[in-house]
């Protein structure tokens, strides 16, 4: 396995990893304070798009950056460079940039259902974020 390709887009950390079996995965990280920091990929997948969907979320142990990721090993994807429909690093780079664009656009609402953001429960905060990611304006 090679070293990851690392770059920044819109102030967000991005990484591309070549997996031992030959396919690539892409990751975009958000810092503490970002509305999506600490959320599970399943809570965000409805509103975020990347190749095959966002399938991973995790915290890097030596930092506070929370990463969302996707893989290029879905039905119809080539498993490695010798197969048709294999997704190369350039393709994954583009998908990382699209995912970073979406994450950079997420803004925390000021209020939700008429209540100040600072007085919401964790579940209400997650619901407000889910609405934002689906394109709805939180009420």
Backbone as ProteinMPNN parsed JSONL, in Angstrom:
{"seq_chain_A": "XXXXXXXXXXXXXXXXXXXXXXXXXXXXXXXXXXXXXXXXXXXXXXXXXXXXXXXXXXXXXXXXXXXXXXXXXXXXXXXXXXXXXXXXXXXXXXXXXXXXXXXXXXXXXXXXXXXXXXXXXXXXXXXXXXXXXXXXXXX", "coords_chain_A": {"N_chain_A": [[0.857, -1.179, 0.0], [0.549, 2.195, -0.808], [1.715, 5.48, 0.27], [-0.723, 7.819, 1.481], [-2.329, 10.221, -0.669], [-2.349, 13.552, -0.018], [-4.207, 16.563, 0.291], [-5.588, 19.893, 0.309], [-8.801, 21.372, 0.216], [-10.864, 24.084, -0.043], [-10.195, 24.694, 2.56], [-10.479, 22.311, 3.888], [-9.221, 19.166, 4.942], [-8.132, 16.657, 2.741], [-7.848, 13.286, 1.647], [-6.468, 10.622, -0.246], [-6.491, 7.206, -0.538], [-4.826, 4.297, -1.576], [-5.918, 1.1, -1.572], [-4.875, -2.15, -0.282], [-5.9, -4.19, -1.96], [-6.16, -2.93, -4.39], [-8.062, -0.924, -5.034], [-9.231, 2.506, -4.772], [-9.88, 4.803, -2.043], [-11.531, 7.702, -0.83], [-11.279, 10.572, 1.314], [-12.579, 13.204, 3.359], [-11.96, 15.699, 5.693], [-13.338, 17.325, 8.603], [-13.049, 19.949, 10.964], [-13.19, 20.332, 14.596], [-16.049, 22.026, 15.7], [-17.226, 22.304, 13.257], [-20.465, 21.744, 11.907], [-20.929, 19.059, 11.148], [-19.037, 17.57, 12.444], [-18.13, 14.697, 14.172], [-20.433, 13.296, 13.575], [-22.124, 10.361, 12.424], [-21.673, 8.611, 9.338], [-24.058, 7.611, 8.315], [-25.946, 9.372, 9.218], [-25.559, 11.523, 7.614], [-25.564, 10.751, 4.981], [-27.835, 11.012, 3.348], [-27.804, 13.623, 2.433], [-25.267, 14.11, 1.427], [-23.192, 13.584, -1.388], [-21.126, 11.278, -2.986], [-18.909, 9.113, -4.78], [-20.601, 6.138, -4.901], [-21.732, 6.717, -2.463], [-21.437, 8.088, 0.882], [-19.546, 6.229, 2.993], [-18.157, 5.933, 5.316], [-16.983, 7.136, 8.468], [-14.826, 8.734, 10.761], [-12.593, 9.493, 13.502], [-9.4, 10.852, 13.472], [-6.763, 9.586, 15.301], [-4.559, 11.117, 16.213], [-5.336, 13.73, 15.97], [-7.973, 16.227, 15.933], [-9.571, 16.003, 13.785], [-12.382, 15.034, 11.963], [-13.2, 12.582, 9.736], [-14.935, 11.963, 6.679], [-15.728, 9.416, 4.407], [-15.464, 7.587, 1.27], [-15.657, 4.734, -0.913], [-14.241, 3.085, -3.779], [-15.118, 0.573, -4.621], [-17.474, -0.723, -5.46], [-20.37, -2.458, -6.792], [-19.914, -2.905, -10.175], [-17.627, -1.358, -10.275], [-14.225, -1.548, -11.202], [-11.924, -3.763, -9.682], [-9.189, -3.357, -9.616], [-6.409, -1.777, -11.382], [-6.218, -3.263, -13.711], [-8.713, -3.912, -14.561], [-11.901, -3.233, -16.185], [-13.651, -0.105, -15.679], [-12.267, 0.699, -13.416], [-11.55, 2.993, -10.867], [-9.446, 5.664, -10.904], [-6.792, 7.58, -9.221], [-7.082, 10.256, -10.006], [-9.813, 10.437, -10.573], [-10.866, 9.926, -8.013], [-9.814, 12.106, -6.661], [-11.342, 14.197, -7.787], [-13.873, 13.458, -6.811], [-13.422, 13.732, -4.067], [-13.084, 16.507, -3.956], [-15.671, 17.341, -4.674], [-17.115, 16.328, -2.495], [-15.908, 17.793, -0.435], [-16.724, 20.37, -1.187], [-19.456, 20.179, -0.616], [-19.43, 19.688, 2.168], [-18.167, 22.016, 3.055], [-20.124, 23.844, 2.546], [-22.033, 23.437, 4.47], [-23.749, 24.98, 6.988], [-24.261, 26.005, 10.319], [-27.49, 26.17, 11.711], [-29.231, 29.037, 13.092], [-31.482, 28.915, 14.649], [-33.9, 26.376, 15.444], [-36.959, 24.995, 14.803], [-38.048, 27.139, 16.13], [-36.549, 27.431, 18.446], [-33.624, 28.571, 20.158], [-30.387, 27.709, 18.905], [-28.488, 26.947, 20.827], [-29.961, 25.753, 22.814], [-30.904, 23.339, 22.04], [-31.503, 19.811, 21.983], [-29.256, 16.998, 21.549], [-30.334, 15.244, 19.644], [-32.149, 16.945, 18.328], [-30.356, 18.757, 17.214], [-29.04, 17.073, 15.401], [-31.19, 16.452, 13.723], [-31.731, 18.984, 12.625], [-29.367, 19.428, 11.187], [-29.524, 17.355, 9.351], [-31.721, 18.185, 7.857], [-30.637, 20.505, 6.719], [-28.634, 19.396, 5.078], [-30.168, 18.022, 3.273], [-31.089, 19.987, 1.733], [-33.168, 21.465, 2.649], [-34.358, 24.295, 4.412], [-33.756, 24.716, 7.768], [-36.404, 25.001, 10.123]], "CA_chain_A": [[0.0, 0.0, 0.0], [1.346, 3.416, -0.909], [1.348, 6.575, 1.159], [-1.905, 8.537, 0.992], [-2.199, 11.517, -1.332], [-3.019, 14.521, 0.847], [-4.351, 17.912, -0.241], [-6.605, 20.701, 0.973], [-9.767, 22.035, -0.669], [-11.752, 24.959, 0.727], [-9.786, 24.64, 3.955], [-10.742, 20.985, 4.457], [-8.207, 18.156, 4.634], [-8.581, 15.585, 1.865], [-6.871, 12.215, 1.492], [-6.773, 9.523, -1.168], [-5.747, 6.015, -0.121], [-4.881, 3.109, -2.41], [-6.072, -0.055, -0.692], [-4.024, -3.287, -0.662], [-6.464, -4.991, -3.05], [-6.082, -2.211, -5.647], [-9.033, 0.148, -5.265], [-9.012, 3.742, -4.02], [-10.883, 5.398, -1.16], [-11.31, 9.127, -0.633], [-11.716, 11.064, 2.616], [-12.564, 14.647, 3.585], [-12.034, 15.925, 7.126], [-13.853, 18.571, 9.161], [-12.503, 20.231, 12.288], [-14.103, 20.586, 15.714], [-16.776, 23.263, 15.454], [-18.031, 22.118, 12.05], [-21.712, 21.073, 12.305], [-20.921, 17.618, 10.872], [-17.98, 16.909, 13.224], [-18.591, 13.683, 15.116], [-21.638, 12.592, 13.133], [-21.958, 9.121, 11.691], [-21.952, 8.764, 7.915], [-25.457, 7.306, 8.035], [-26.728, 10.564, 9.516], [-25.296, 12.532, 6.594], [-25.538, 10.195, 3.633], [-28.96, 11.493, 2.55], [-27.526, 14.911, 1.842], [-23.936, 14.169, 0.827], [-22.994, 12.647, -2.484], [-19.775, 10.904, -3.397], [-18.994, 7.845, -5.507], [-21.131, 5.031, -4.108], [-22.258, 7.204, -1.183], [-20.491, 8.215, 1.996], [-19.612, 4.921, 3.645], [-17.217, 5.852, 6.428], [-16.678, 8.338, 9.251], [-13.949, 8.379, 11.869], [-11.723, 10.516, 14.072], [-7.987, 10.489, 13.441], [-6.331, 9.511, 16.7], [-3.588, 12.131, 16.609], [-5.878, 15.068, 15.735], [-9.41, 16.344, 16.183], [-10.244, 16.032, 12.488], [-13.356, 13.969, 11.737], [-13.201, 12.317, 8.302], [-15.997, 11.245, 5.976], [-15.079, 8.771, 3.284], [-16.177, 6.757, 0.301], [-14.748, 3.792, -1.553], [-14.485, 2.807, -5.193], [-15.176, -0.893, -4.766], [-18.889, -1.072, -5.493], [-20.775, -3.223, -7.956], [-19.643, -2.165, -11.402], [-16.289, -0.783, -10.219], [-13.114, -2.48, -11.344], [-11.223, -3.971, -8.41], [-7.82, -2.841, -9.727], [-6.13, -1.078, -12.639], [-6.29, -4.15, -14.876], [-10.11, -4.221, -14.849], [-12.716, -2.108, -16.669], [-14.342, 0.736, -14.689], [-11.446, 0.987, -12.238], [-11.52, 4.431, -10.577], [-8.073, 6.032, -10.592], [-6.598, 8.644, -8.23], [-7.634, 11.515, -10.527], [-11.268, 10.365, -10.368], [-11.119, 10.044, -6.57], [-9.513, 13.504, -6.338], [-12.538, 14.961, -8.15], [-14.952, 13.113, -5.876], [-13.075, 14.374, -2.789], [-13.368, 17.926, -4.079], [-17.131, 17.503, -4.624], [-17.532, 16.098, -1.115], [-15.445, 18.954, 0.332], [-17.627, 21.481, -1.515], [-20.708, 19.973, 0.123], [-19.185, 19.866, 3.599], [-17.854, 23.429, 3.302], [-21.365, 24.612, 2.431], [-22.891, 23.202, 5.632], [-23.708, 26.05, 7.989], [-25.111, 25.707, 11.472], [-28.646, 27.056, 11.812], [-29.304, 29.892, 14.286], [-32.557, 28.347, 15.463], [-34.568, 25.211, 14.867], [-38.307, 24.869, 15.362], [-38.311, 28.283, 16.996], [-35.723, 27.419, 19.656], [-32.22, 28.918, 19.9], [-29.531, 26.554, 18.654], [-27.799, 26.562, 22.047], [-30.864, 25.056, 23.737], [-31.405, 22.13, 21.409], [-30.936, 18.526, 22.391], [-28.385, 16.422, 20.533], [-31.182, 14.708, 18.569], [-32.662, 18.081, 17.562], [-29.238, 19.266, 16.409], [-28.834, 16.138, 14.294], [-32.313, 16.615, 12.791], [-31.534, 20.253, 11.924], [-28.286, 19.237, 10.23], [-30.034, 16.479, 8.302], [-32.548, 19.033, 6.992], [-29.724, 21.364, 5.952], [-27.954, 18.606, 4.064], [-31.131, 17.611, 2.245], [-31.469, 21.168, 0.956], [-34.254, 22.18, 3.308], [-33.959, 25.316, 5.376], [-34.339, 24.361, 9.061], [-37.44, 25.942, 10.562]], "C_chain_A": [[0.898, 1.235, 0.0], [0.881, 4.452, 0.11], [0.129, 7.291, 0.595], [-1.508, 9.835, 0.279], [-2.999, 12.494, -0.492], [-3.063, 15.886, 0.165], [-5.456, 18.62, 0.535], [-7.51, 21.319, -0.079], [-10.759, 22.784, 0.196], [-11.451, 24.888, 2.226], [-10.029, 23.304, 4.637], [-9.642, 20.02, 4.01], [-8.834, 17.058, 3.78], [-7.463, 14.555, 1.742], [-7.394, 11.169, 0.52], [-5.879, 8.358, -0.779], [-5.934, 4.902, -1.143], [-4.885, 1.906, -1.471], [-5.229, -1.228, -1.179], [-4.57, -4.116, -1.826], [-6.619, -4.203, -4.346], [-7.098, -1.118, -5.909], [-8.712, 1.353, -4.384], [-10.193, 4.074, -3.118], [-10.525, 6.872, -0.999], [-11.92, 9.588, 0.673], [-11.622, 12.582, 2.671], [-12.806, 14.878, 5.069], [-12.59, 17.293, 7.496], [-13.314, 18.723, 10.582], [-13.603, 20.357, 13.338], [-14.76, 21.935, 15.454], [-17.592, 23.197, 14.174], [-19.292, 21.364, 12.451], [-21.728, 19.558, 12.088], [-19.878, 16.861, 11.688], [-18.597, 15.932, 14.213], [-19.833, 12.924, 14.692], [-21.273, 11.352, 12.341], [-22.32, 9.334, 10.227], [-23.404, 8.496, 7.563], [-26.359, 8.5, 8.323], [-26.591, 11.621, 8.429], [-25.481, 12.038, 5.181], [-26.688, 10.683, 2.76], [-28.622, 12.778, 1.823], [-26.181, 15.021, 1.163], [-23.83, 13.161, -0.301], [-21.501, 12.494, -2.769], [-19.93, 9.558, -4.096], [-19.47, 6.723, -4.582], [-21.724, 5.434, -2.775], [-21.171, 7.302, -0.132], [-20.64, 6.962, 2.844], [-18.767, 4.823, 4.913], [-17.117, 7.19, 7.139], [-15.833, 7.914, 10.444], [-13.137, 9.586, 12.303], [-10.287, 10.017, 13.989], [-7.452, 10.595, 14.862], [-5.38, 10.62, 17.121], [-4.05, 13.563, 16.302], [-7.354, 15.08, 16.088], [-10.205, 16.359, 14.885], [-11.128, 14.798, 12.324], [-13.487, 13.784, 10.229], [-14.452, 11.574, 7.856], [-15.368, 10.66, 4.726], [-16.008, 7.964, 2.414], [-15.161, 5.807, -0.323], [-15.166, 3.565, -2.997], [-14.432, 1.312, -5.459], [-16.628, -1.341, -4.645], [-19.176, -1.926, -6.721], [-20.572, -2.365, -9.203], [-18.291, -1.481, -11.429], [-15.256, -1.879, -10.455], [-12.358, -2.569, -10.033], [-9.805, -3.418, -8.43], [-7.6, -2.304, -11.131], [-6.21, -1.957, -13.882], [-7.727, -4.453, -15.29], [-10.864, -2.991, -15.359], [-13.394, -1.384, -15.496], [-13.579, 0.906, -13.384], [-11.366, 2.492, -12.078], [-10.118, 4.809, -10.13], [-8.008, 7.205, -9.607], [-7.166, 9.976, -8.706], [-9.15, 11.557, -10.343], [-11.596, 10.587, -8.896], [-10.826, 11.468, -6.098], [-10.733, 14.383, -6.631], [-13.696, 14.705, -7.205], [-14.692, 13.719, -4.496], [-13.401, 15.866, -2.841], [-14.874, 18.193, -4.032], [-17.649, 17.318, -3.199], [-17.115, 17.27, -0.225], [-16.321, 20.171, 0.058], [-18.919, 21.382, -0.705], [-20.511, 20.224, 1.619], [-18.877, 21.324, 3.943], [-19.112, 24.286, 3.277], [-22.29, 24.437, 3.627], [-22.681, 24.312, 6.645], [-24.655, 25.677, 9.125], [-26.293, 26.672, 11.494], [-28.603, 27.874, 13.108], [-30.389, 29.393, 15.23], [-33.176, 27.183, 14.711], [-35.891, 25.041, 15.586], [-38.573, 25.944, 16.413], [-37.493, 28.351, 18.273], [-34.291, 27.787, 19.314], [-31.36, 27.663, 19.794], [-28.846, 26.04, 19.919], [-28.655, 25.799, 23.037], [-31.439, 23.769, 23.163], [-30.755, 20.889, 22.01], [-30.044, 18.008, 21.265], [-29.205, 15.886, 19.361], [-31.762, 15.825, 17.712], [-31.576, 18.689, 16.685], [-28.994, 18.376, 15.197], [-29.952, 16.274, 13.25], [-32.165, 17.904, 11.98], [-30.451, 20.11, 10.858], [-28.752, 18.376, 9.06], [-30.906, 17.277, 7.327], [-31.676, 19.938, 6.128], [-29.09, 20.601, 4.796], [-28.895, 18.141, 2.961], [-31.604, 18.79, 1.413], [-32.613, 21.952, 1.551], [-33.681, 23.226, 4.251], [-34.569, 24.924, 6.728], [-35.305, 25.441, 9.513], [-37.059, 26.612, 11.853]], "O_chain_A": [[1.887, 1.297, 0.73], [-0.18, 4.327, 0.721], [-0.043, 7.368, -0.622], [-0.489, 10.451, 0.592], [-4.194, 12.294, -0.273], [-2.09, 16.313, -0.457], [-6.168, 18.0, 1.325], [-7.045, 21.739, -1.139], [-11.415, 22.2, 1.058], [-12.354, 25.009, 3.053], [-9.808, 23.177, 5.841], [-9.193, 20.051, 2.865], [-9.936, 16.591, 4.067], [-6.282, 14.903, 1.735], [-8.588, 10.875, 0.471], [-4.659, 8.501, -0.698], [-7.06, 4.595, -1.535], [-3.963, 1.723, -0.676], [-4.899, -1.298, -2.363], [-3.795, -4.683, -2.596], [-7.154, -4.735, -5.318], [-7.001, -0.436, -6.93], [-8.011, 1.234, -3.379], [-11.334, 3.691, -3.38], [-9.35, 7.24, -1.029], [-12.951, 9.07, 1.102], [-10.706, 13.177, 2.103], [-13.744, 14.324, 5.642], [-12.354, 18.285, 6.807], [-13.148, 17.74, 11.304], [-14.784, 20.472, 13.012], [-14.094, 22.881, 15.034], [-18.552, 23.952, 14.015], [-19.215, 20.433, 13.253], [-22.463, 18.847, 12.772], [-19.833, 15.632, 11.633], [-19.477, 16.295, 14.993], [-20.249, 11.994, 15.383], [-20.24, 11.305, 11.672], [-23.184, 10.153, 9.914], [-23.932, 9.083, 6.619], [-27.43, 8.622, 7.728], [-27.424, 12.523, 8.336], [-25.549, 12.848, 4.257], [-26.534, 10.762, 1.542], [-29.101, 13.005, 0.711], [-25.969, 15.951, 0.384], [-24.311, 12.033, -0.193], [-20.742, 13.463, -2.786], [-20.987, 8.933, -4.004], [-18.807, 6.404, -3.595], [-22.178, 4.572, -2.023], [-20.117, 6.675, -0.246], [-21.723, 6.667, 3.351], [-18.672, 3.754, 5.516], [-17.158, 8.246, 6.508], [-16.081, 6.878, 11.061], [-13.01, 10.568, 11.572], [-9.992, 8.89, 14.389], [-7.676, 11.597, 15.541], [-5.394, 11.026, 18.283], [-3.253, 14.5, 16.364], [-7.915, 14.062, 16.494], [-11.39, 16.694, 14.889], [-10.682, 13.668, 12.52], [-13.846, 14.723, 9.519], [-14.956, 10.688, 8.546], [-14.571, 11.319, 4.058], [-17.159, 7.695, 2.758], [-13.955, 6.047, -0.268], [-16.307, 3.826, -3.378], [-13.785, 0.853, -6.4], [-16.966, -2.211, -3.843], [-18.315, -2.091, -7.586], [-21.022, -1.221, -9.256], [-17.84, -1.06, -12.494], [-15.401, -2.999, -9.964], [-12.172, -1.563, -9.348], [-9.269, -3.048, -7.385], [-8.495, -2.367, -11.974], [-6.264, -1.439, -14.997], [-7.947, -5.172, -16.265], [-10.525, -1.857, -15.019], [-13.67, -1.984, -14.457], [-14.176, 1.221, -12.354], [-11.137, 3.202, -13.056], [-9.645, 4.333, -9.098], [-9.038, 7.751, -9.211], [-7.68, 10.748, -7.897], [-9.706, 12.599, -9.996], [-12.504, 11.352, -8.569], [-11.523, 11.981, -5.223], [-11.108, 15.218, -5.809], [-14.418, 15.631, -6.837], [-15.624, 14.169, -3.829], [-13.933, 16.423, -1.88], [-15.307, 19.167, -3.417], [-18.519, 18.063, -2.749], [-17.88, 17.693, 0.641], [-16.629, 20.927, 0.98], [-19.409, 22.379, -0.176], [-21.326, 20.891, 2.256], [-19.278, 21.812, 5.0], [-19.161, 25.337, 3.915], [-23.238, 25.207, 3.788], [-21.563, 24.549, 7.101], [-25.719, 25.101, 8.899], [-26.107, 27.875, 11.313], [-28.007, 27.448, 14.098], [-30.237, 29.439, 16.451], [-32.995, 27.031, 13.503], [-35.943, 24.954, 16.812], [-39.223, 25.704, 17.431], [-37.714, 29.234, 19.102], [-33.783, 27.359, 18.278], [-31.579, 26.683, 20.506], [-28.644, 24.835, 20.069], [-28.132, 25.249, 24.006], [-32.355, 23.18, 23.737], [-29.616, 20.921, 22.476], [-30.081, 18.531, 20.151], [-28.813, 16.055, 18.207], [-31.86, 15.677, 16.494], [-31.837, 19.09, 15.551], [-28.767, 18.872, 14.093], [-29.696, 16.218, 12.048], [-32.444, 17.916, 10.781], [-30.605, 20.617, 9.747], [-28.408, 18.647, 7.91], [-30.837, 17.07, 6.115], [-31.948, 20.118, 4.941], [-29.019, 21.101, 3.674], [-28.46, 17.893, 1.837], [-32.416, 18.631, 0.501], [-32.994, 22.996, 1.02], [-32.609, 23.027, 4.823], [-35.791, 24.81, 6.827], [-35.068, 26.633, 9.317], [-37.814, 27.436, 12.368]]}, "name": "protein", "num_of_chains": 1, "seq": "XXXXXXXXXXXXXXXXXXXXXXXXXXXXXXXXXXXXXXXXXXXXXXXXXXXXXXXXXXXXXXXXXXXXXXXXXXXXXXXXXXXXXXXXXXXXXXXXXXXXXXXXXXXXXXXXXXXXXXXXXXXXXXXXXXXXXXXXXXX"}
